[in-house]
Amino acid sequence: MPRHEFQPGRLVAGVFLGLAGVVFAGDAGGLWHTPWFVVIPMVVGGLCLAGAAGIVTKGIRLRRRRDRGPGAGARQRTPV
């Protein structure tokens, strides 16, 4: 069982921000020339995709929780 729930929105945001870092690092290292404004659509697009992935994930989780019924997600406590 995983220790935390999977959050694809954060994964998408991390990938796009990491890609922006690689683009600027390649420019700083002299591997290629990147205009300063290229990264803006990359980051904004990545954040929009991350938001969409987060909304879809939340909708799926709410639907699954609703289909299970009330109290189905609560952990059962064992008496000590």
All heavy atoms as a GROMACS GRO file, in nm:
protein
  594
    1MET      N    1   0.085  -0.117   0.000
    1MET     CA    2   0.000   0.000   0.000
    1MET      C    3   0.090   0.124   0.000
    1MET      O    4   0.183   0.134   0.079
    1MET     CB    5  -0.090  -0.004   0.123
    1MET     CG    6  -0.174   0.120   0.138
    1MET     SD    7  -0.283   0.105   0.279
    1MET     CE    8  -0.432   0.154   0.200
    2PRO      N    9   0.060   0.220  -0.087
    2PRO     CA   10   0.143   0.341  -0.090
    2PRO      C   11   0.125   0.425   0.036
    2PRO      O   12   0.021   0.422   0.101
    2PRO     CB   13   0.093   0.416  -0.214
    2PRO     CG   14  -0.037   0.356  -0.249
    2PRO     CD   15  -0.043   0.219  -0.190
    3ARG      N   16   0.229   0.500   0.069
    3ARG     CA   17   0.224   0.582   0.189
    3ARG      C   18   0.142   0.709   0.168
    3ARG      O   19   0.097   0.770   0.262
    3ARG     CB   20   0.364   0.621   0.232
    3ARG     CG   21   0.444   0.503   0.277
    3ARG     CD   22   0.579   0.545   0.320
    3ARG     NE   23   0.657   0.429   0.356
    3ARG     CZ   24   0.759   0.432   0.437
    3ARG    NH1   25   0.798   0.546   0.489
    3ARG    NH2   26   0.823   0.322   0.466
    4HIS      N   27   0.128   0.750   0.044
    4HIS     CA   28   0.048   0.869   0.015
    4HIS      C   29  -0.022   0.847  -0.118
    4HIS      O   30   0.015   0.761  -0.196
    4HIS     CB   31   0.135   0.995   0.010
    4HIS     CG   32   0.246   0.986  -0.090
    4HIS    ND1   33   0.228   1.013  -0.223
    4HIS    CD2   34   0.376   0.949  -0.078
    4HIS    CE1   35   0.341   0.996  -0.288
    4HIS    NE2   36   0.433   0.956  -0.202
    5GLU      N   37  -0.124   0.927  -0.143
    5GLU     CA   38  -0.198   0.912  -0.267
    5GLU      C   39  -0.123   0.975  -0.383
    5GLU      O   40  -0.049   1.072  -0.366
    5GLU     CB   41  -0.338   0.971  -0.254
    5GLU     CG   42  -0.339   1.118  -0.221
    5GLU     CD   43  -0.478   1.168  -0.190
    5GLU    OE1   44  -0.570   1.089  -0.180
    5GLU    OE2   45  -0.492   1.290  -0.176
    6PHE      N   46  -0.139   0.918  -0.499
    6PHE     CA   47  -0.074   0.967  -0.620
    6PHE      C   48  -0.142   1.095  -0.664
    6PHE      O   49  -0.264   1.103  -0.671
    6PHE     CB   50  -0.084   0.860  -0.729
    6PHE     CG   51  -0.026   0.902  -0.860
    6PHE    CD1   52   0.109   0.932  -0.870
    6PHE    CD2   53  -0.105   0.912  -0.972
    6PHE    CE1   54   0.163   0.970  -0.991
    6PHE    CE2   55  -0.052   0.949  -1.093
    6PHE     CZ   56   0.083   0.979  -1.102
    7GLN      N   57  -0.062   1.198  -0.693
    7GLN     CA   58  -0.115   1.327  -0.736
    7GLN      C   59  -0.055   1.362  -0.872
    7GLN      O   60   0.054   1.421  -0.880
    7GLN     CB   61  -0.083   1.434  -0.633
    7GLN     CG   62  -0.147   1.408  -0.499
    7GLN     CD   63  -0.112   1.512  -0.397
    7GLN    OE1   64  -0.020   1.589  -0.414
    7GLN    NE2   65  -0.187   1.514  -0.288
    8PRO      N   66  -0.125   1.328  -0.980
    8PRO     CA   67  -0.069   1.351  -1.113
    8PRO      C   68  -0.051   1.498  -1.148
    8PRO      O   69   0.035   1.532  -1.228
    8PRO     CB   70  -0.168   1.284  -1.208
    8PRO     CG   71  -0.294   1.270  -1.130
    8PRO     CD   72  -0.255   1.262  -0.986
    9GLY      N   73  -0.128   1.587  -1.090
    9GLY     CA   74  -0.112   1.730  -1.117
    9GLY      C   75   0.025   1.779  -1.075
    9GLY      O   76   0.090   1.856  -1.145
   10ARG      N   77   0.071   1.735  -0.961
   10ARG     CA   78   0.203   1.775  -0.914
   10ARG      C   79   0.313   1.714  -1.001
   10ARG      O   80   0.417   1.776  -1.022
   10ARG     CB   81   0.222   1.735  -0.769
   10ARG     CG   82   0.137   1.817  -0.676
   10ARG     CD   83   0.168   1.786  -0.533
   10ARG     NE   84   0.085   1.867  -0.446
   10ARG     CZ   85   0.103   1.875  -0.317
   10ARG    NH1   86   0.200   1.808  -0.259
   10ARG    NH2   87   0.025   1.952  -0.244
   11LEU      N   88   0.291   1.594  -1.048
   11LEU     CA   89   0.387   1.530  -1.137
   11LEU      C   90   0.401   1.609  -1.266
   11LEU      O   91   0.512   1.637  -1.314
   11LEU     CB   92   0.346   1.386  -1.166
   11LEU     CG   93   0.433   1.311  -1.267
   11LEU    CD1   94   0.572   1.288  -1.210
   11LEU    CD2   95   0.368   1.179  -1.302
   12VAL      N   96   0.290   1.647  -1.326
   12VAL     CA   97   0.292   1.724  -1.451
   12VAL      C   98   0.359   1.859  -1.430
   12VAL      O   99   0.443   1.901  -1.510
   12VAL     CB  100   0.148   1.741  -1.506
   12VAL    CG1  101   0.146   1.837  -1.623
   12VAL    CG2  102   0.090   1.607  -1.547
   13ALA      N  103   0.326   1.926  -1.321
   13ALA     CA  104   0.389   2.056  -1.292
   13ALA      C  105   0.539   2.040  -1.274
   13ALA      O  106   0.618   2.120  -1.326
   13ALA     CB  107   0.327   2.118  -1.168
   14GLY      N  108   0.582   1.938  -1.204
   14GLY     CA  109   0.724   1.913  -1.184
   14GLY      C  110   0.798   1.884  -1.312
   14GLY      O  111   0.912   1.930  -1.332
   15VAL      N  112   0.736   1.808  -1.400
   15VAL     CA  113   0.799   1.776  -1.529
   15VAL      C  114   0.819   1.902  -1.612
   15VAL      O  115   0.927   1.925  -1.668
   15VAL     CB  116   0.716   1.671  -1.606
   15VAL    CG1  117   0.762   1.660  -1.750
   15VAL    CG2  118   0.725   1.535  -1.537
   16PHE      N  119   0.717   1.985  -1.620
   16PHE     CA  120   0.728   2.106  -1.702
   16PHE      C  121   0.824   2.208  -1.640
   16PHE      O  122   0.899   2.274  -1.713
   16PHE     CB  123   0.591   2.169  -1.726
   16PHE     CG  124   0.520   2.110  -1.843
   16PHE    CD1  125   0.438   1.999  -1.828
   16PHE    CD2  126   0.536   2.163  -1.970
   16PHE    CE1  127   0.373   1.943  -1.935
   16PHE    CE2  128   0.471   2.108  -2.079
   16PHE     CZ  129   0.390   1.997  -2.061
   17LEU      N  130   0.826   2.222  -1.509
   17LEU     CA  131   0.920   2.314  -1.447
   17LEU      C  132   1.063   2.260  -1.458
   17LEU      O  133   1.158   2.337  -1.476
   17LEU     CB  134   0.882   2.339  -1.302
   17LEU     CG  135   0.754   2.419  -1.282
   17LEU    CD1  136   0.717   2.426  -1.134
   17LEU    CD2  137   0.767   2.558  -1.340
   18GLY      N  138   1.078   2.129  -1.449
   18GLY     CA  139   1.210   2.069  -1.472
   18GLY      C  140   1.257   2.088  -1.615
   18GLY      O  141   1.376   2.116  -1.640
   19LEU      N  142   1.165   2.076  -1.709
   19LEU     CA  143   1.198   2.100  -1.850
   19LEU      C  144   1.242   2.245  -1.872
   19LEU      O  145   1.338   2.270  -1.945
   19LEU     CB  146   1.078   2.067  -1.938
   19LEU     CG  147   1.094   2.086  -2.088
   19LEU    CD1  148   1.203   1.993  -2.142
   19LEU    CD2  149   0.962   2.061  -2.158
   20ALA      N  150   1.174   2.338  -1.807
   20ALA     CA  151   1.214   2.479  -1.818
   20ALA      C  152   1.354   2.499  -1.760
   20ALA      O  153   1.435   2.574  -1.816
   20ALA     CB  154   1.113   2.568  -1.745
   21GLY      N  155   1.384   2.432  -1.652
   21GLY     CA  156   1.518   2.440  -1.595
   21GLY      C  157   1.624   2.383  -1.688
   21GLY      O  158   1.734   2.439  -1.700
   22VAL      N  159   1.592   2.272  -1.754
   22VAL     CA  160   1.687   2.212  -1.850
   22VAL      C  161   1.709   2.305  -1.969
   22VAL      O  162   1.823   2.321  -2.017
   22VAL     CB  163   1.636   2.074  -1.896
   22VAL    CG1  164   1.714   2.022  -2.015
   22VAL    CG2  165   1.643   1.974  -1.781
   23VAL      N  166   1.604   2.369  -2.015
   23VAL     CA  167   1.617   2.462  -2.129
   23VAL      C  168   1.708   2.578  -2.092
   23VAL      O  169   1.799   2.615  -2.168
   23VAL     CB  170   1.478   2.512  -2.175
   23VAL    CG1  171   1.490   2.628  -2.270
   23VAL    CG2  172   1.401   2.398  -2.240
   24PHE      N  173   1.687   2.636  -1.975
   24PHE     CA  174   1.772   2.748  -1.934
   24PHE      C  175   1.914   2.702  -1.901
   24PHE      O  176   2.011   2.774  -1.927
   24PHE     CB  177   1.713   2.821  -1.814
   24PHE     CG  178   1.624   2.936  -1.853
   24PHE    CD1  179   1.506   2.959  -1.786
   24PHE    CD2  180   1.658   3.021  -1.957
   24PHE    CE1  181   1.424   3.065  -1.821
   24PHE    CE2  182   1.577   3.128  -1.992
   24PHE     CZ  183   1.460   3.149  -1.924
   25ALA      N  184   1.930   2.582  -1.846
   25ALA     CA  185   2.064   2.531  -1.817
   25ALA      C  186   2.141   2.506  -1.946
   25ALA      O  187   2.262   2.533  -1.955
   25ALA     CB  188   2.056   2.404  -1.734
   26GLY      N  189   2.073   2.455  -2.048
   26GLY     CA  190   2.139   2.436  -2.177
   26GLY      C  191   2.179   2.568  -2.240
   26GLY      O  192   2.285   2.578  -2.303
   27ASP      N  193   2.096   2.668  -2.222
   27ASP     CA  194   2.130   2.801  -2.272
   27ASP      C  195   2.247   2.860  -2.196
   27ASP      O  196   2.339   2.918  -2.254
   27ASP     CB  197   2.008   2.893  -2.262
   27ASP     CG  198   2.032   3.029  -2.325
   27ASP    OD1  199   2.110   3.038  -2.422
   27ASP    OD2  200   1.971   3.127  -2.278
   28ALA      N  201   2.247   2.844  -2.065
   28ALA     CA  202   2.356   2.898  -1.983
   28ALA      C  203   2.487   2.825  -2.010
   28ALA      O  204   2.595   2.884  -2.003
   28ALA     CB  205   2.321   2.889  -1.835
   29GLY      N  206   2.478   2.696  -2.041
   29GLY     CA  207   2.598   2.618  -2.069
   29GLY      C  208   2.652   2.636  -2.210
   29GLY      O  209   2.758   2.584  -2.243
   30GLY      N  210   2.580   2.706  -2.294
   30GLY     CA  211   2.625   2.733  -2.430
   30GLY      C  212   2.593   2.622  -2.528
   30GLY      O  213   2.644   2.621  -2.640
   31LEU      N  214   2.507   2.527  -2.490
   31LEU     CA  215   2.471   2.419  -2.582
   31LEU      C  216   2.378   2.468  -2.694
   31LEU      O  217   2.382   2.417  -2.804
   31LEU     CB  218   2.405   2.305  -2.506
   31LEU     CG  219   2.495   2.235  -2.403
   31LEU    CD1  220   2.415   2.132  -2.326
   31LEU    CD2  221   2.613   2.170  -2.472
   32TRP      N  222   2.292   2.561  -2.662
   32TRP     CA  223   2.201   2.620  -2.759
   32TRP      C  224   2.162   2.759  -2.711
   32TRP      O  225   2.187   2.796  -2.598
   32TRP     CB  226   2.077   2.534  -2.782
   32TRP     CG  227   2.000   2.502  -2.657
   32TRP    CD1  228   1.916   2.585  -2.589
   32TRP    CD2  229   2.000   2.380  -2.584
   32TRP    NE1  230   1.864   2.523  -2.479
   32TRP    CE2  231   1.914   2.396  -2.474
   32TRP    CE3  232   2.064   2.258  -2.601
   32TRP    CZ2  233   1.892   2.295  -2.382
   32TRP    CZ3  234   2.041   2.159  -2.509
   32TRP    CH2  235   1.956   2.177  -2.401
   33HIS      N  236   2.097   2.834  -2.797
   33HIS     CA  237   2.050   2.968  -2.762
   33HIS      C  238   1.899   2.966  -2.747
   33HIS      O  239   1.827   2.923  -2.838
   33HIS     CB  240   2.091   3.070  -2.870
   33HIS     CG  241   2.036   3.207  -2.843
   33HIS    ND1  242   2.081   3.284  -2.738
   33HIS    CD2  243   1.938   3.277  -2.903
   33HIS    CE1  244   2.013   3.398  -2.737
   33HIS    NE2  245   1.926   3.395  -2.837
   34THR      N  246   1.851   3.010  -2.633
   34THR     CA  247   1.708   3.013  -2.606
   34THR      C  248   1.667   3.156  -2.575
   34THR      O  249   1.719   3.217  -2.481
   34THR     CB  250   1.674   2.925  -2.485
   34THR    OG1  251   1.725   2.794  -2.506
   34THR    CG2  252   1.525   2.917  -2.463
   35PRO      N  253   1.573   3.214  -2.650
   35PRO     CA  254   1.522   3.347  -2.614
   35PRO      C  255   1.452   3.340  -2.478
   35PRO      O  256   1.396   3.238  -2.439
   35PRO     CB  257   1.423   3.379  -2.725
   35PRO     CG  258   1.456   3.287  -2.837
   35PRO     CD  259   1.516   3.165  -2.776
   36TRP      N  260   1.453   3.451  -2.407
   36TRP     CA  261   1.398   3.452  -2.272
   36TRP      C  262   1.249   3.422  -2.267
   36TRP      O  263   1.199   3.369  -2.169
   36TRP     CB  264   1.425   3.586  -2.205
   36TRP     CG  265   1.354   3.701  -2.271
   36TRP    CD1  266   1.401   3.777  -2.373
   36TRP    CD2  267   1.223   3.748  -2.242
   36TRP    NE1  268   1.308   3.871  -2.409
   36TRP    CE2  269   1.197   3.856  -2.330
   36TRP    CE3  270   1.126   3.713  -2.151
   36TRP    CZ2  271   1.078   3.925  -2.329
   36TRP    CZ3  272   1.006   3.783  -2.149
   36TRP    CH2  273   0.983   3.888  -2.237
   37PHE      N  274   1.176   3.454  -2.373
   37PHE     CA  275   1.031   3.440  -2.371
   37PHE      C  276   0.982   3.299  -2.405
   37PHE      O  277   0.863   3.272  -2.399
   37PHE     CB  278   0.966   3.540  -2.467
   37PHE     CG  279   1.018   3.530  -2.607
   37PHE    CD1  280   0.965   3.439  -2.696
   37PHE    CD2  281   1.120   3.613  -2.651
   37PHE    CE1  282   1.012   3.430  -2.825
   37PHE    CE2  283   1.168   3.605  -2.779
   37PHE     CZ  284   1.114   3.512  -2.867
   38VAL      N  285   1.071   3.208  -2.439
   38VAL     CA  286   1.030   3.072  -2.477
   38VAL      C  287   0.978   2.995  -2.356
   38VAL      O  288   0.887   2.913  -2.367
   38VAL     CB  289   1.149   2.998  -2.542
   38VAL    CG1  290   1.120   2.851  -2.559
   38VAL    CG2  291   1.182   3.061  -2.676
   39VAL      N  292   1.033   3.021  -2.241
   39VAL     CA  293   0.997   2.943  -2.123
   39VAL      C  294   0.860   2.982  -2.068
   39VAL      O  295   0.793   2.899  -2.005
   39VAL     CB  296   1.108   2.958  -2.016
   39VAL    CG1  297   1.072   2.886  -1.889
   39VAL    CG2  298   1.238   2.904  -2.071
   40ILE      N  299   0.815   3.102  -2.093
   40ILE     CA  300   0.687   3.148  -2.038
   40ILE      C  301   0.570   3.060  -2.086
   40ILE      O  302   0.494   3.009  -2.003
   40ILE     CB  303   0.662   3.297  -2.070
   40ILE    CG1  304   0.766   3.382  -1.996
   40ILE    CG2  305   0.521   3.339  -2.032
   40ILE    CD1  306   0.763   3.528  -2.034
   41PRO      N  307   0.555   3.035  -2.217
   41PRO     CA  308   0.445   2.946  -2.257
   41PRO      C  309   0.463   2.802  -2.207
   41PRO      O  310   0.365   2.733  -2.178
   41PRO     CB  311   0.447   2.949  -2.410
   41PRO     CG  312   0.539   3.056  -2.449
   41PRO     CD  313   0.622   3.093  -2.331
   42MET      N  314   0.589   2.758  -2.194
   42MET     CA  315   0.615   2.624  -2.145
   42MET      C  316   0.568   2.610  -2.000
   42MET      O  317   0.499   2.513  -1.965
   42MET     CB  318   0.764   2.595  -2.155
   42MET     CG  319   0.802   2.453  -2.126
   42MET     SD  320   0.980   2.423  -2.130
   42MET     CE  321   1.038   2.527  -2.259
   43VAL      N  322   0.602   2.706  -1.917
   43VAL     CA  323   0.563   2.700  -1.775
   43VAL      C  324   0.413   2.720  -1.760
   43VAL      O  325   0.347   2.646  -1.686
   43VAL     CB  326   0.643   2.804  -1.694
   43VAL    CG1  327   0.588   2.817  -1.554
   43VAL    CG2  328   0.790   2.767  -1.690
   44VAL      N  329   0.357   2.818  -1.829
   44VAL     CA  330   0.212   2.844  -1.818
   44VAL      C  331   0.132   2.725  -1.870
   44VAL      O  332   0.033   2.682  -1.809
   44VAL     CB  333   0.175   2.974  -1.891
   44VAL    CG1  334   0.024   2.991  -1.898
   44VAL    CG2  335   0.237   3.093  -1.822
   45GLY      N  336   0.175   2.669  -1.983
   45GLY     CA  337   0.106   2.551  -2.036
   45GLY      C  338   0.115   2.432  -1.942
   45GLY      O  339   0.019   2.359  -1.922
   46GLY      N  340   0.233   2.413  -1.882
   46GLY     CA  341   0.249   2.304  -1.786
   46GLY      C  342   0.162   2.322  -1.663
   46GLY      O  343   0.104   2.226  -1.612
   47LEU      N  344   0.153   2.446  -1.615
   47LEU     CA  345   0.069   2.471  -1.498
   47LEU      C  346  -0.080   2.453  -1.531
   47LEU      O  347  -0.157   2.405  -1.448
   47LEU     CB  348   0.095   2.610  -1.442
   47LEU     CG  349   0.232   2.629  -1.376
   47LEU    CD1  350   0.250   2.774  -1.334
   47LEU    CD2  351   0.249   2.536  -1.259
   48CYS      N  352  -0.119   2.490  -1.653
   48CYS     CA  353  -0.258   2.468  -1.694
   48CYS      C  354  -0.289   2.318  -1.705
   48CYS      O  355  -0.395   2.272  -1.659
   48CYS     CB  356  -0.286   2.537  -1.827
   48CYS     SG  357  -0.294   2.716  -1.815
   49LEU      N  358  -0.196   2.242  -1.763
   49LEU     CA  359  -0.216   2.097  -1.770
   49LEU      C  360  -0.217   2.034  -1.631
   49LEU      O  361  -0.294   1.941  -1.605
   49LEU     CB  362  -0.107   2.033  -1.855
   49LEU     CG  363  -0.116   2.056  -2.005
   49LEU    CD1  364   0.006   1.997  -2.075
   49LEU    CD2  365  -0.243   1.992  -2.059
   50ALA      N  366  -0.133   2.084  -1.542
   50ALA     CA  367  -0.130   2.033  -1.405
   50ALA      C  368  -0.262   2.062  -1.334
   50ALA      O  369  -0.314   1.976  -1.262
   50ALA     CB  370  -0.014   2.093  -1.328
   51GLY      N  371  -0.315   2.180  -1.355
   51GLY     CA  372  -0.445   2.214  -1.295
   51GLY      C  373  -0.556   2.127  -1.349
   51GLY      O  374  -0.642   2.080  -1.274
   52ALA      N  375  -0.554   2.102  -1.480
   52ALA     CA  376  -0.656   2.015  -1.540
   52ALA      C  377  -0.644   1.873  -1.487
   52ALA      O  378  -0.744   1.808  -1.455
   52ALA     CB  379  -0.643   2.016  -1.692
   53ALA      N  380  -0.520   1.824  -1.473
   53ALA     CA  381  -0.500   1.690  -1.419
   53ALA      C  382  -0.546   1.682  -1.274
   53ALA      O  383  -0.606   1.582  -1.233
   53ALA     CB  384  -0.352   1.650  -1.429
   54GLY      N  385  -0.522   1.786  -1.198
   54GLY     CA  386  -0.568   1.789  -1.059
   54GLY      C  387  -0.719   1.790  -1.047
   54GLY      O  388  -0.777   1.721  -0.963
   55ILE      N  389  -0.784   1.866  -1.133
   55ILE     CA  390  -0.931   1.871  -1.130
   55ILE      C  391  -0.991   1.737  -1.170
   55ILE      O  392  -1.086   1.689  -1.108
   55ILE     CB  393  -0.982   1.985  -1.222
   55ILE    CG1  394  -0.948   2.121  -1.158
   55ILE    CG2  395  -1.131   1.974  -1.247
   55ILE    CD1  396  -0.974   2.239  -1.248
   56VAL      N  397  -0.935   1.675  -1.274
   56VAL     CA  398  -0.985   1.544  -1.317
   56VAL      C  399  -0.963   1.440  -1.207
   56VAL      O  400  -1.051   1.359  -1.178
   56VAL     CB  401  -0.916   1.501  -1.449
   56VAL    CG1  402  -0.944   1.356  -1.480
   56VAL    CG2  403  -0.961   1.590  -1.563
   57THR      N  404  -0.847   1.444  -1.145
   57THR     CA  405  -0.818   1.349  -1.037
   57THR      C  406  -0.914   1.368  -0.920
   57THR      O  407  -0.964   1.271  -0.864
   57THR     CB  408  -0.673   1.368  -0.988
   57THR    OG1  409  -0.585   1.351  -1.098
   57THR    CG2  410  -0.638   1.270  -0.880
   58LYS      N  411  -0.940   1.492  -0.884
   58LYS     CA  412  -1.032   1.518  -0.773
   58LYS      C  413  -1.173   1.469  -0.808
   58LYS      O  414  -1.240   1.411  -0.724
   58LYS     CB  415  -1.034   1.667  -0.740
   58LYS     CG  416  -1.117   1.698  -0.619
   58LYS     CD  417  -1.105   1.843  -0.578
   58LYS     CE  418  -1.185   1.868  -0.453
   58LYS     NZ  419  -1.169   2.004  -0.405
   59GLY      N  420  -1.215   1.493  -0.933
   59GLY     CA  421  -1.347   1.446  -0.974
   59GLY      C  422  -1.358   1.294  -0.969
   59GLY      O  423  -1.459   1.239  -0.924
   60ILE      N  424  -1.253   1.225  -1.011
   60ILE     CA  425  -1.255   1.079  -1.007
   60ILE      C  426  -1.260   1.029  -0.863
   60ILE      O  427  -1.335   0.938  -0.830
   60ILE     CB  428  -1.132   1.023  -1.081
   60ILE    CG1  429  -1.146   1.047  -1.231
   60ILE    CG2  430  -1.114   0.874  -1.052
   60ILE    CD1  431  -1.021   1.015  -1.311
   61ARG      N  432  -1.180   1.091  -0.777
   61ARG     CA  433  -1.178   1.048  -0.636
   61ARG      C  434  -1.311   1.075  -0.567
   61ARG      O  435  -1.358   0.994  -0.487
   61ARG     CB  436  -1.065   1.116  -0.562
   61ARG     CG  437  -0.932   1.061  -0.604
   61ARG     CD  438  -0.821   1.105  -0.515
   61ARG     NE  439  -0.698   1.043  -0.562
   61ARG     CZ  440  -0.584   1.104  -0.573
   61ARG    NH1  441  -0.573   1.230  -0.538
   61ARG    NH2  442  -0.477   1.040  -0.618
   62LEU      N  443  -1.372   1.190  -0.596
   62LEU     CA  444  -1.502   1.219  -0.536
   62LEU      C  445  -1.609   1.122  -0.585
   62LEU      O  446  -1.694   1.078  -0.508
   62LEU     CB  447  -1.544   1.363  -0.566
   62LEU     CG  448  -1.469   1.471  -0.489
   62LEU    CD1  449  -1.511   1.609  -0.539
   62LEU    CD2  450  -1.492   1.457  -0.341
   63ARG      N  451  -1.605   1.087  -0.712
   63ARG     CA  452  -1.704   0.994  -0.767
   63ARG      C  453  -1.686   0.855  -0.704
   63ARG      O  454  -1.783   0.790  -0.667
   63ARG     CB  455  -1.689   0.983  -0.918
   63ARG     CG  456  -1.796   0.893  -0.978
   63ARG     CD  457  -1.784   0.882  -1.128
   63ARG     NE  458  -1.786   1.014  -1.190
   63ARG     CZ  459  -1.722   1.043  -1.301
   63ARG    NH1  460  -1.650   0.953  -1.363
   63ARG    NH2  461  -1.729   1.164  -1.351
   64ARG      N  462  -1.562   0.811  -0.688
   64ARG     CA  463  -1.538   0.680  -0.627
   64ARG      C  464  -1.582   0.680  -0.482
   64ARG      O  465  -1.638   0.582  -0.433
   64ARG     CB  466  -1.390   0.643  -0.636
   64ARG     CG  467  -1.349   0.600  -0.772
   64ARG     CD  468  -1.205   0.558  -0.772
   64ARG     NE  469  -1.162   0.524  -0.906
   64ARG     CZ  470  -1.039   0.495  -0.939
   64ARG    NH1  471  -0.944   0.496  -0.847
   64ARG    NH2  472  -1.008   0.465  -1.063
   65ARG      N  473  -1.554   0.789  -0.412
   65ARG     CA  474  -1.593   0.798  -0.271
   65ARG      C  475  -1.746   0.799  -0.259
   65ARG      O  476  -1.802   0.737  -0.170
   65ARG     CB  477  -1.534   0.923  -0.210
   65ARG     CG  478  -1.548   0.928  -0.060
   65ARG     CD  479  -1.475   1.046  -0.001
   65ARG     NE  480  -1.332   1.031  -0.027
   65ARG     CZ  481  -1.249   1.134  -0.045
   65ARG    NH1  482  -1.296   1.256  -0.038
   65ARG    NH2  483  -1.122   1.115  -0.068
   66ARG      N  484  -1.812   0.870  -0.350
   66ARG     CA  485  -1.958   0.878  -0.347
   66ARG      C  486  -2.020   0.742  -0.380
   66ARG      O  487  -2.119   0.702  -0.319
   66ARG     CB  488  -2.006   0.981  -0.448
   66ARG     CG  489  -2.156   1.004  -0.444
   66ARG     CD  490  -2.199   1.104  -0.549
   66ARG     NE  491  -2.167   1.049  -0.681
   66ARG     CZ  492  -2.128   1.122  -0.784
   66ARG    NH1  493  -2.115   1.250  -0.772
   66ARG    NH2  494  -2.101   1.065  -0.900
   67ASP      N  495  -1.959   0.667  -0.473
   67ASP     CA  496  -2.014   0.537  -0.512
   67ASP      C  497  -1.998   0.432  -0.401
   67ASP      O  498  -2.075   0.337  -0.395
   67ASP     CB  499  -1.947   0.487  -0.640
   67ASP     CG  500  -1.987   0.568  -0.762
   67ASP    OD1  501  -2.087   0.643  -0.753
   67ASP    OD2  502  -1.919   0.557  -0.866
   68ARG      N  503  -1.897   0.448  -0.317
   68ARG     CA  504  -1.877   0.352  -0.208
   68ARG      C  505  -1.982   0.365  -0.100
   68ARG      O  506  -2.011   0.271  -0.028
   68ARG     CB  507  -1.740   0.371  -0.145
   68ARG     CG  508  -1.629   0.323  -0.231
   68ARG     CD  509  -1.501   0.337  -0.153
   68ARG     NE  510  -1.388   0.332  -0.244
   68ARG     CZ  511  -1.270   0.379  -0.216
   68ARG    NH1  512  -1.247   0.435  -0.098
   68ARG    NH2  513  -1.172   0.371  -0.303
   69GLY      N  514  -2.035   0.483  -0.085
   69GLY     CA  515  -2.137   0.505   0.018
   69GLY      C  516  -2.080   0.582   0.135
   69GLY      O  517  -1.959   0.600   0.147
   70PRO      N  518  -2.168   0.628   0.224
   70PRO     CA  519  -2.121   0.708   0.338
   70PRO      C  520  -2.042   0.622   0.437
   70PRO      O  521  -2.078   0.510   0.468
   70PRO     CB  522  -2.250   0.760   0.401
   70PRO     CG  523  -2.355   0.664   0.358
   70PRO     CD  524  -2.312   0.611   0.224
   71GLY      N  525  -1.932   0.677   0.482
   71GLY     CA  526  -1.852   0.608   0.584
   71GLY      C  527  -1.764   0.497   0.531
   71GLY      O  528  -1.698   0.430   0.607
   72ALA      N  529  -1.761   0.475   0.400
   72ALA     CA  530  -1.682   0.366   0.346
   72ALA      C  531  -1.533   0.397   0.351
   72ALA      O  532  -1.452   0.307   0.358
   72ALA     CB  533  -1.724   0.336   0.202
   73GLY      N  534  -1.498   0.524   0.348
   73GLY     CA  535  -1.358   0.562   0.348
   73GLY      C  536  -1.299   0.574   0.488
   73GLY      O  537  -1.178   0.587   0.504
   74ALA      N  538  -1.383   0.566   0.590
   74ALA     CA  539  -1.333   0.581   0.726
   74ALA      C  540  -1.263   0.453   0.770
   74ALA      O  541  -1.305   0.342   0.739
   74ALA     CB  542  -1.448   0.612   0.821
   75ARG      N  543  -1.155   0.471   0.842
   75ARG     CA  544  -1.082   0.355   0.894
   75ARG      C  545  -1.154   0.300   1.015
   75ARG      O  546  -1.206   0.372   1.098
   75ARG     CB  547  -0.940   0.394   0.932
   75ARG     CG  548  -0.858   0.432   0.814
   75ARG     CD  549  -0.718   0.457   0.857
   75ARG     NE  550  -0.635   0.490   0.741
   75ARG     CZ  551  -0.508   0.512   0.748
   75ARG    NH1  552  -0.444   0.508   0.862
   75ARG    NH2  553  -0.439   0.540   0.638
   76GLN      N  554  -1.151   0.168   1.026
   76GLN     CA  555  -1.212   0.103   1.141
   76GLN      C  556  -1.109   0.099   1.252
   76GLN      O  557  -0.996   0.058   1.233
   76GLN     CB  558  -1.254  -0.039   1.103
   76GLN     CG  559  -1.359  -0.045   0.993
   76GLN     CD  560  -1.490   0.015   1.040
   76GLN    OE1  561  -1.526   0.003   1.156
   76GLN    NE2  562  -1.562   0.077   0.949
   77ARG      N  563  -1.148   0.139   1.371
   77ARG     CA  564  -1.059   0.136   1.486
   77ARG      C  565  -1.082   0.007   1.563
   77ARG      O  566  -1.196  -0.034   1.588
   77ARG     CB  567  -1.082   0.255   1.577
   77ARG     CG  568  -1.058   0.387   1.506
   77ARG     CD  569  -1.072   0.499   1.601
   77ARG     NE  570  -0.935   0.540   1.634
   77ARG     CZ  571  -0.905   0.623   1.730
   77ARG    NH1  572  -0.999   0.675   1.804
   77ARG    NH2  573  -0.783   0.658   1.753
   78THR      N  574  -0.975  -0.054   1.601
   78THR     CA  575  -0.987  -0.176   1.680
   78THR      C  576  -0.976  -0.140   1.827
   78THR      O  577  -0.892  -0.061   1.867
   78THR     CB  578  -0.875  -0.277   1.644
   78THR    OG1  579  -0.749  -0.213   1.661
   78THR    CG2  580  -0.889  -0.321   1.499
   79PRO      N  581  -1.060  -0.198   1.910
   79PRO     CA  582  -1.055  -0.168   2.053
   79PRO      C  583  -0.926  -0.223   2.115
   79PRO      O  584  -0.878  -0.328   2.077
   79PRO     CB  585  -1.177  -0.235   2.112
   79PRO     CG  586  -1.222  -0.333   2.010
   79PRO     CD  587  -1.168  -0.290   1.878
   80VAL      N  588  -0.873  -0.148   2.210
   80VAL     CA  589  -0.747  -0.189   2.274
   80VAL      C  590  -0.775  -0.257   2.405
   80VAL      O  591  -0.861  -0.236   2.477
   80VAL     CB  592  -0.656  -0.066   2.296
   80VAL    CG1  593  -0.529  -0.106   2.366
   80VAL    CG2  594  -0.628  -0.001   2.164
   0.00000   0.00000   0.00000
